[in-house]
C-alpha cells in the first residue's frame, strides 16, 4: 500500500490519538453549542511519527507521506485516475497542447495565481520547476526524458527526447510547481527539507510536530474560491489499527487505510456518516522478487513460486475481501480495467495453485530435494526473507500466507517486520529478497509493466531506483517492448508491444501479481460533505493523491 509509514511506538500512537481528538472536539463543540458549521478537517494516515520535511518532490518526505504537499503546492492540470480517459482539468495552467508525436507540450500558465508570499506565479517559475527535474535525477522520479524547457510570455514548452504518450499525466498533473525566487537559493533540492514552504495552493503551513501537521487556509490571494475548510490537521497514527480506531470514534475524518472487518469496525459504528469508497484503477500489487540474488535469478524458481501463491487466501484473509480485488489473469492485468488489453494467447488463462506442477518445474530446471528441503542447482537450500513495514497489517498477513505457500515446495521463508523508512530505502536500492509492493497506475497497462520490468530504470544494487524496477529485472526484450509501446503512433503497434510484454511477464515472472490497486478512502460525512463516490467520481479520494486539493475545494460543511 502506497501511502503508509509505521513505527510500533505505543506512546507515539497515544499522543497522536490525543492530538487528533482535539480537532474533532473543536468541530463538535462548535456545532453542538452554537450550531456553527465545521471549520477543521482531520486527516489521518497510519504512517507513524514523522520527521519534518516539506520537500514536495521527495516521495519519502512527511509532505508526501501524509499528502499535505498537494495542498501547499499545485500541478499544472488535474487528472482523474478513477476515470483516466477523461480530459485533464485546468489548474495552474489554463491549457496544455501536445504535439502530434507527443514529443512536446506547450502549457499556458494562468495569470491570476500568486505564491503564498504574495509574488505572482509566472511561466518562469514553471520553467524553473521543470528544469529542476531535468537537471536532478533524484527529483525526476518518473524518469521523464526532458530535452529542453523554454518559456515565452505566459507559455512554457517542454520538449522530450522521445514521445510521451504514456506519461502525459505524470508530466502535467503530478509535478508540484515551485517558486524560482525561493528554490533558486536551495543548494541541493534533492536533500532540502524546505523548512518554510511557499506554494501556490490554498493552504500554508501553520505548525508541525512528529504526530500532527497543521495547515491554515490562505487569507487571500488564491486564484480561485478559497475552500470552506479553514484548517487541515494531518495526524500520523502508529499503524492501521490506531488509524481505524480514530476513524471509528470520529477523531479522524479522512484516511486511506486498510480496515479488516470494515463493515463492523468502521461503517457499522455510524452507518449514516461513515463511508468507504475504493474504486479500482489500472494498477496492481504483488510480490516483487530480487532477480539479482541467486537462486532467484533463475526464472524457473520464480515461475514455481508464482504457481503456489494462493491469491484467493490473500484476498479473503489479508485484504478483507475488498481492498485489493483479486487479479486472476496470468498477465497480471486486473479485471475489468485490463480485460481489453489481454493478448489473445492469454485470454481466459487464470492463476491456479499447482504445487505438484511447481515441483516439476523446479526439478526440470536442476533443483533437487533433500527430504522436504528444496536445494538449488549448486546444492544449497533455498531460503529467503519476506519483508514489509511492521504496521502494514494486510501486507504482513499476505507475507505469512506466502511463507506457508512456499513451504509446500521446500522453500524456507522468514518474515521481517521492517521499519517503514528503512524499507522504502532498501526496496528502492534493491536490498531485499522479496517484498509486497504496488505498481504505478495509469490510463493503460504500460505503467504496470514499466514499474516492474523497465531496463531504463535499472540501477546497480545500492543505488536508488524510486521510479521502479525494484527487483533489478534485466530483460532487453521487455525494455524494447516498453520503448516500442511508448513510441507507437497507432493502436496496432501498441497491441503488438503489449503482447510481448505479457509474454515476458508470464514466462519470466519478475513479480508475482496478486491484487488490483485502488485509490480510495474511508471518510465521514458528519461534518463535511461533497466527497467523491460512485455517483460523482470526480477524482481519487485518497488524501495523498495530487487531486486531494480538488477534493478539499469541493467539501462543504454538513449543516450549511
N, C-alpha and C positions, 0 to 999 in steps of 0.2 A: 504494500500500500504506500503510494507515493506521498507522504504527507504527514508523517508522524515521527516523533522523536521521543524515546522513552528512556528514563533512568529510574531504577527501582529505589527511590528515596522516599520513605514514608512521610517524613517530616515535610519535605517539599510539597508532597501531594496535599497534606493538610493545610499548609499555608496557601496553596493555590486555590483550594476549595473555599477558604475563608475570604480570599480576595474577590473571587467571582461572586460570592453571595452578596457582597456589598453592592455590586452593580444591580443585581436583581432587586434587592431591597429598595434601592432608590426608585426604580420604576414602580414597584408595587405600592410603596407608600404614597407616591405622587398620585397614582390612580385611585387608591382607596380613600385617601384623606381629602383630596381636593377634586378628584375627577379629572386631573390633568392627563394629557397624553404622555406616553413614554418618551424619553429623550435619549436613553442609553441602550445600546445593543451589546449584549455579552456574547462574544465569540469564543469558542474553545477549541483547542486541539490537544490531542494526547501525546505531546512531544517532550515532556519533561522540562526541567529548569533550563532556561535559555541563557546564552552568552550574548551580550548586547552587540548586535551587528546589523546595521541598516543598509548594507550594500545591496541594491536591488538586483544586481547581476548574478550574485552568487547563490547557487541552489542550497548551500549549507548555512546561509545567514539566518538569523532569527526573523528577519523581514520576510524571507521566502518560506521558512518553516511554518510560520503562523499565518502568512498570507497578507500581512498588512502592507507589504511593498506596493501592492496594486491599488491601495487607497491613497498612497502618497505620490506614486509615480504612475504615469499612464502610457499606454501604447498608442500608436497612430490610428489603429482601427480595432474594432471589436469583432471577434469571430465566435460563432456558436458551435461548440463541439458536439452538442446533442443533435443538432441539425446541420452537419458540416457543409451541405450543399447550398445553404442559404448565403446570400450576398453579405459581404462584410459591412459592418455598420460604421459610419464615420465617427471618429473620436477626436484625437488631436489633429488628425488630417481630415480634410473635407472630402477628399477622393484619392484613389490610387489607381493609376493606369499602367497596366503591364504591356510590354511589347509582345507582338505575336509569338516570338520564340521564347518568351519568358526569361530572357537574358537581362532585362532591365525593368525597373518600375519607377515611375515618377509620381511622387506624392505632393499634394498641395496642403501646406500647413495652414491651419486656421489662424485668423488674425486677431482673435479676441481672447486668447489664452494668456495667463500670466503665471509665473512661478510664485510660490508661497511667500517669497521675499519682495514681491511687487514688480519684479522685472518682467518684460514681455517674453513669451515663448516665441522663438524665431526659427526660421529654416536653418540658420547657422547652428542652433542647438541640436536640431535633428541630425544635421550632417556630422556634427561633432560626435554625437552618440554612436552613429554607425561607424565612424572612423575609429572610435574606441574599440568596437568589436573587431573591426578589420585588422587592427594592429596588436590586439591582445587575444591570443588563442584561448586563454583561460576564461575570457568573457564570452567568447563566441561558442557557446555550449552546443549549438546545433551544427557547428562546422560549416557555416554558410560561406561559399567561396566568393567573398566580396572582391571585385576587381577595382572599382572606383566609387567614390561618393562625392557628389558635387551639388552645390547649392546655387540657385539662380532666382533672385527675388524671393517669393514665398514658396518656391518649389525645390524639392530635393530629388535628385535622380540617383538611384542605386543601380550599379551595373555589376554583373556577375560573370565569372569565367565559364559558367555552364548554365543551362536552363534550370529554372527554379519552380517549375510547375508544382512539384510536390512539396515545396517549402513556403508557399505563399503565406500561410497563416503564421508560420514561425517568424517570418521576416517582418511583417507589418502589424501583427496582432499579439506578439509575445516578446517584444523588446521594450523595456521601460526607457522612456526618453528622459535624459538628464540635462541640467543646465551647464552650458560651457563655462560660464563665469565662476562656477563652483568646482567642477570636475577638472578643469584645466590646471588647477593648482594641486591636484592629488597626485602624489608621486607614483604610487603603484595602485591603480584602480582594481587590480585583482586581489589585493590583500587589505585594502582600506575598509575599516568598519563604518565609515561615513557617519560620524557621531552626531552631526547636525543636518539631517536630511532636508533638502529643499526640492520640492517637487511641484508638479502642475496639478496634482489631484485635489480632491475636495477636502482632504484631511492633512493635518500636521501632527508631528509627534508631540505629545504632552508629557509623558513620563515613561520610564522603563524600569522594571525590576525583573529578576530571573523568572518570576511567576506571571507577571501581568504587564503588558504593554498597552498604554492608553493613547488613543488618537483623539484630537478635537477637530470639529468641523471648522473650516476657514470662516473668518468673519466677513469676507468679501473678496472680490477679485477673481472668483472662479468663473469659467467661461460658460457654464450652464447653471440651471437652478440648483441651489445647494440641497443636499439630502436633508430629509427630516430627522435623520439620526444625528444627534448633536455630539455624541461621544461613542467611540468604539473601544471596547475593552477586550483585549485578546489575552485570555488566560491559558497558560500551558499546563495541562494536567499531567500527572505522573504516567498514566497509562490508559489503555482502553476502558478499564473498569472505573477508574476515577472520573474519566470524561463522561461515561454513560450515566454514572450516579448524578453528576452535575446536571446533565440534560434532564434526567428523570425528575429531579426535585426543583427544576426551574432556575438553578443558578447559572446555567449555560443555556443560550437560546439558539445557537447555530454552530454546527460542527460537521466535520467529515470524519467518521469513526465507525469501525466495525462493532456492531452490537449483537452479541449472541441472544437468542430468545427475544428478538426485538419487539414483538407484539406484547410480550408480558412485561419486560423490564423498562420499556420506554413508551411505546404508543398507548398501551393499556393504562398507564399512570394518569393520562389526561387525553382520552381519545378525541376530544373536541379540538385540541390545540397541538398535540404532539404529532408531527408528520415525518415520514421518511420518504425521500424521493431518490431513487438510484437508477437513473436511466443508463442503459448500456451504451458503450461507444466502441469504435473500431480500434481497440487496443486490448492487449491480453496481459496475463501474468502467469508465471510458472517458475520452474526450477532451472536457473542458469547453471551451467557446468563449466568449470575452468578447463578449457581444452589444452592448456599448456602443461598440465600436470599429468604425468603418467600414473596409471594406465588410461586416464580419461581422455587422452589424446586419440584413443582408438575409437572410431565411430561405432564399432560393433558393441562395445561396452555401453555406449550412450544409447544405442538402439534398444539394448536389453533393459536398461533402466527405464526407458520410456514405456516398454511393454508391460512392466509390472506395477507402475504407479497407478493407484486407484483413484481416479478423478472424482468418481461419484462419492466416495467416502469423504474426500476433501471438501467437496461442495456441501454435503449434508452436515458433516461434523465440524469442519473448520469454518465454513462460510455461512452457516445457519440457513442454508438453502435459498439465499437471496443475494448475498453481497457480491460474489464473483460468479455470474452464471456459467454453467458448465460448458467447456469447449469440447466438442465431440469430434470434429473433423481432424483427420491426421495432419492436415495442413496447418493446424493451429488457428485457423480463422474462425471467429465467433459467429454464431447464428442469432438473428438473421442478417446482421450487418455485413458479414463476409460471404454469404452464400453465393452471390452473383459472381464472385471473383475466383471461386474454386475451379481449378483446372479439370478438364473432362476426365482425366485418368484417375482423379481422386474423388470424384463425385460419389457420395454415398459411403465412402470409406471412413469408418469411425474407430476411435480408440477402443480397445477392449483389453482387459487383463489376460495375459497369457504367460504364466510362469514357465511351463514346460517349453513353450516356443522360445522364450528368452534364454533358457539354459542351452538350448540347441544353438542359438545364435552365438553364444559365448564359446561353447566347445568347438564349433566350426571355425572360430577365429583364433584358436590356440589357447584359450583359457582352460583351466582344469579345476577339479575339485579334490580337496583333501578332507574327506568326510563331508561336512556341510559348508566348509570354508572355500570360497572362490579364490583361486590363485591366478595371477596374470601370467602371460606367456613366459615371463622371466622366473616364475615360481614364487613371487611374493604375494602374500594375502592382500586382497583388495579391501581397502578401508577408505573412509572419507569423513570429513566434518561438514555437517549441515548447519548453516548459520543464518540467523536473522536477529534483529533487535529484541531484547528481552520482553518489552511491553507489547509487542505486536502479537496479540493472543491468537489471532486467526492463523498467522504465518507460523507461529510456534506449534500450534496443533497440526498444521499441514506438515511440518517437518517431522513430527513424531509419526505421522501416518506414513510418510515416505521412508523413514527409518525402518519401520516394520515391513513395508513392502519390499525394500531392498534386501532385507534379511532372508527373504524367501529364495533369493538367488545367490546367497552366500556372501553378500557384501555387509561388512560390519561398519555401521554408521554411528556417529555420535552427534548429538545436537548441542550447539553452542548458543547460549543466550547472550548476544553481544550488546555492547554499548552502541547506541544509535550513531553517534558522531564517528566513532571508530569504524563501525560497519560501513557507513557511506564511503569513507576514505578507502577502506580495504577493497570494497567492491569496485570502485572506480579505478583503483590501482591494480586490480587483478590478483589480490592477495586473499584468496578463498578457494575452497574446493567446490562447494555447491551452495546456492542460496536462492530463496524465493524472492522475486522482484518483478516489476512491471515493465512493459514496453512503452514507448511513446505511442500516442494515438493520433489519428488524422482523418482526412477525408477518403483515403484509400488504404489498402493493406501495406503500402510501401513503408509506412512508418514502423509497423510491426517488425517486418523483416529487416529493415535498416537498423533498428535498435539492436537486433540480435546478431546480424551477420555482416555488417558493412566493414570491409577491409580498409576503407579510407579512414575509419575511426580507430584502427588497430594501433595500439601503443604497447611498448615493452612493459612487462610486469614491473610495477614500481612507479610508472608514470600514469597520472590520472587520465581517464577517458570518460568524462562526465556525460558525453552525448550518447554513449552506447558501446556495444561490442565488449561487454564486461568480461565475457568468457574468453576473450582473445581468439575468436574463431577466425582462422586464416584460410579462406577459400576463394580463389581467384574467380571461379565461375559465378559465385554468389555476388561478389563485388561488381563484376562485369554486368550481371543482370540488373543489379540495382542502378548502375550508371545508365544502362540502356533504358530502363523504365523512366528515370528522371529526365532523360534527354529525348524521349519519344515524342513524336509530333502527331501521332494518331493512336486510336484505341487498339488497333491490331498489334502494333509494336509493343504497347504496354501489356497486352494479354500474353504475348509470347514471353516477355521478360518475367511476368508473374508465374508462368508455368515453370520456368527454370528455377525461380526462387523456391517454389513449393517443392520441387524435386530435391533440391539440395537440403531444404529444411527437413523433409521426411526421411531422407536417406542418411544424412549426417547428424541430425539431432543435436544442434548446438545448444538448444534449450528445450526443456520438456514443457509444452503448453498445458495449462490446467484450467484456467477460467478467464472469462471476459472481464474487462475493466468497466468501472462506472465512474462518472464524475457527478456524484450526487451529494446529499446532505441529510442530516437529521436537524430539524428546526422546530421552533414553537411559534404559533400564531397568536399566543395570548397577548403579547404586547405589540407585535409587528405583523403586518400583512403585506402581500404583494410578492411572495416568494414564487420562483418558477416551479411548475408542476406539469403534469401531463396535459392539463387544459391550456396552459400557456408556457410552453417550453422555450422561453426566450433566451435561455443560456444555461450554462452549467451552474449547479447550486453549490459546488464545492468552494469554500471560502478562500482557498489558496490559489484559485484559478484567476487569470487576468480579468475575466468579466465579473469578478466579485464586486468590482466598483459599480458596475451596472446594476447588480442585484441590490446593493445598498441604496443606490439612487432611486430605485423603484419602490422601496419599502415605505409604508405609511403607518402611523400609529393605529392600533386596532380600534380605538374608540374615536377616531377622527371622522 
